[in-house]
Amino acid sequence: MTGEAAFGKFTQINGVIMSIQKNDDIQKNIRSVIDAAKKSCPVLENEPLSKYTTFKIGGRASAIVTVGSVSALCELYLLCTSLSVPCFILGNGSNLLVSDEGYEGVVFRLDGDFKSVTTLDETTVKCGAALTLAKLCKYAVDHSLSGLEFAWGIPGSVGGAAYMNAGAYGGEMKDVIESVSYVTPDGKCGTMAAEELDLSYRHSVFADKPGIITSVTVKLTHDDRRLIQDRMNDFMERRRTKQPLEFPSAGSVFKRPEGFFAGGLIEECGLKGRQIGGAQVSEKHAGFIINKGGATCKDVCDLVKLIQDTVRGEKGVELECEIKKV
């Protein structure tokens, strides 16, 4: 098994499923999408994705299109679908490993309307998918609303957090999500209630169903602002002391295996500090792979394979990647 195969086969990111076709028409079709996007959206062509991921790894994308409204997203998503142009949504780039070869297709980044946040009633908050979790947590504490403390310090967007049911310190998005709005590949809008989202450990229905999350509505509870802030401060301090926040990474690399902690298994196998190229198993937390400088996607993939093979051989446990490979 190659290093890249260690990640498994990823055909979707943020619920966007496209068959990547290598044919004479692909570049022409990508150009058609770019030209259409330029009429209403900022477009960067041949842009390095390493600038947009927390891992600081990744080759160039054919184009990065910044979309500011649902109507523009519907139009461009439908166009990509009709022309079989590969596309995906790039949120805060905190859970992604992008290929060194880059991405032959269109990358959407959400801005404008997708960064809005508003209170629907005393305890219900609706926010755009591109809003960062940090800003949502700050909004909640400013309004004396509890329930999102666990998310303070998670470096992702609200849409990405809903997509993967992000969680930490005993909390997860499943606990607070009331509903999610999304766009389908045929350019139509829809909304799903929490019970329809199939939220489980690092999973939502969008892992299996094509669609782009556009907004998330959460249900919180009233509490004393000082107590909320104290809990947030406590979680942030735990992150600072236990996680390698001083280095580029994509967060926790592996899902928690049943009955174990991935970081503990990796450390017990003597892999803490193990390095391939510029990628290293963090000496601070073995569940993280960090970019020590100049790390490539191949470095990370090879290190992931080494970890999986070693843990399987010595502990009999299969480690499944949590980060997504583009």
N, C-alpha and C positions, 0 to 999 in steps of 0.2 A: 504494500500500500504506500503510495506516495505521500509526502507531507500535506499536499493540498487535499488529497482524498481523505485525510484524517478528519477534515471538517464535515465530511458527508457531502451530498449533492445539494447545493442551494440553487433553486430555480425561482425564488421569490424573495423580495425584500420589501418590508412594510406592506405586504399583501399585493404587490404589483407583480403579476405573472406574465412573462413574455417569453416566447420561444426565440432564442437568439439564432438567427439565420445568417449563414455566411454565403452571400450570393452577390451577384453583380448589382443588384438594386438597392442593397442596404444603405450604401453611402448616399445615394440619390434620395432615398426615403428619409434618412436622417436630415439631409439638407432641407427637404420640404417642411419638416417639423420645425427646424431652426428658423427658417424664413417666416413661417406662420407665427412663431413665438415672438419674433422681433417686432411684430406690429403692436404688441401690448406689454411685453415683458423684457427686462434686462437679460441678455444672453452673453455668456462667456464661452468661447470655443477653444477646444484643445487645452482645457484647464486642468492642472494637476489636482487630483483629489486628496493628495496628502495635506493640502492646505485646509481641508474641511473635516478631517477626522482627528479624534483625540489621540490616535495611535501615531499620527504624522507619517502614515504609510499610504502609498497608492499611486498608480500611474495616472495618465491623463484621460479625461472623459471627452467624448466628441463635443458635448456641450453641457453646460450647467445653465438651466433656465430658472430664474427667480419669479415665482408666481404669487400675485398679491390678492387674488379673489377666487371664489369658488367657480364663478362663471368661466374665467380664463382657464382654470385647472380642468374643468369639464371638457372644454373645447380641445385642449391640447392632449389630454389623456385619451379622448376618443380618437384623435388623429393618430396618435402613436399606435393604438390598437388596430385601427383600420389599415395602417401601413406596415404592421408587424415590426415596428421600431422598438427595440428594447428600451425600457425606462424603469427608473425606480425613484423613490422619494428619499432624499438625504435630509435627515433631521439634524440633530446636534452632532452627528458623527461619532457618538460615544460608544457604540456597540458594534462597530464595523471593522472588518479587515478587507481592504481593497487590493485587488491584484496589482502586481508590479506592471502588468501589461495595460492596465487602465480599463476603461469601459467604453466599448463601441456602442454608443446609444445616448439617450438623453437622460440627464439627471435633473430632477425637479427639486428646488428648494422653496419652501413656503415662507412668505413674509406678509407684510401688510395686514389684511383682515385676519390672517391666520395667527396673529400674535395678540389678538384682543382678549380681554377678560372682563367679565361682568357678573354681578350678583343677580340671580333670578328671583330669589326670595331670601329670607333671613339666613338660610343655611345651604342654599344651592348655588353653585358657581359654574358658569359655562365659559370655556376658554378655547381659543384656537389651538390647533394641533402643533403649531410652531412655537408656541409660548414655552419657555424653558420651565422645567420643574422648579428651579430656584425662584423664578418670578412668581409662579403660582403659590409656592410655599410662603413667600413674603406677603403676597396678597392675602392669603388665609390668616396669617398671624396678625396682620394689620387690622383685619376685621374680626378678630377674636374667634376664629374658626379652627377647630381641631380635627385631626384625622389624617393630615398629610405630613406630620412630623417625620415619619420614617423616610420620606423622599428628600429631605433636606440634605443636599450634598450629592445627590445622584445627578451626574452631569448630562442629562438627556432632555429631550423635548417631551411635552405632554402626549403628543401623538405616538411617539416611540415608546413611551412608558405604558400607554394603553395597549399598543400592539403586542408587547412582550410581557404584559402584566408585571411590570417592574416591582421589585420589593426589596426590603431590607429591615433588619432588626424587628422581625415579627410582624411587619405590616406589608401590604401589597396594594396595588391599584384596585384589585378586586374588591377591597374593603370599602372603597369610596365611589367608584364609578356608578353613575346612574344610567347614562346612555352615551352612545357614540354616534356622530354623524360621519358619513363617508361618501365618496364618489366611486361609481362602478366603472369598469373599463369601457362601457358604452356611453359614458358621459352623463349618467343619471345620478341623482342624489338619493341617499337613503339614511335611515336612522335605526339603530338597534338598541333595545333596552339591555341592561346589564345581564339579565338571565339568558339572553340570546347570544352572548359573546363568547361562551365556552371558556371562561377565564379559569386557568389553572396555572400550575407552576411554570413561569416564563412562557406562557402560551395564551393566545386568544384565537378566535375564529379566523382572524386575518392572516394567521400563519398558513391557513389552508384555503382561504377564500380570497379571490382577487378584489382589490379595492384600496382606496387611499383614505385614511382617516383625516377628516378636516376639522373636527371639533370634539371636545369631550366635556360632558357635564358630570360634576361630582357633587355628592351629598355629604356635607360635613356636620359637625356639631359645635354648639357654643361652648366656650371654656374661657377661663381667665387668660388674658393675653400673656401675662408674665409666666404662667405655668407652661403654656405652649412654647414660648421662646426658650424656657429652660430645657425642655425636652429636645428641642431642635439643637440647642447648643451642645447638649450631651451627646447626641448622635454624631454631630460634626466633629467633636473632639475624639470620639472613638475612631472615626474615619482617619483623622489626621495621624493618630498614634499607631494605627494598625495597617493602613493601606499606603502604597507607594505613590502618593499624590504628586510627588516632586518629579516624576518621570512620565512621559507619554505612554498611555496604555489604552486598552479598550475595556477596562474594568475587569471583573471576574471572568476568567476564560471558560470555565467549565460549569455546567449545571451541578447541583448538589446531588450526588448519587444516594440512592435509598440507604439510610442507616449510617452514612459517612459524611465527612466534609472533604471536598476535593483538595483544599489546601493542605489539610492534615495528611492525607494519603501521599501527596506529592513530596511533602517534607520528610515523611517517614521513609520514602524511597531514596533519600539523599540527593534530591534534585534541586534543592534551594540553591540559587546562584548559578545553576547550569546555564551556559550561554552558547548560542549558535549565531555567528555573525554579530549583528547588533542587537539581537533579541535575547533577553535574559529572564529566567525564572526569578522573580523578585526575591531578594534576600530578606525583605520586610514581611511579605505575605506570599506564600508559595502558590496561592490561587491566581496570582496575577503574572502575566508576561509583560515586561516593560521594554520600551525602545531606549536602549542605552546610547543610541547615536548611530544614525545611518542604517537602522534595521530595515530589511525588505520583507515583503509578504512571504517570500520563500523561506527566509530565516524563521519567521514565526510559525509557518506551516511545518517546517522540519522539527522545530522545538516541540510543537503540539504533538506530533507523531511520536517523538521520543518519549514524552511524558505519558501518552496513552499506552504505548507499548510497555513501558517500564511498570506502570501501575497495574496493567493487566497481568503482566508476568509475575510480579511480586505479591500483588494483593488480590488478584482475581476479580478486579472491579473494572468495569468499562466506564470511562469518562466521556461524556458527551459535551461538545462545545456549546457554549451559550452565545458567544459572539458570532455574528453573521458574516460570511465571506461573499464579497461581490466580485 
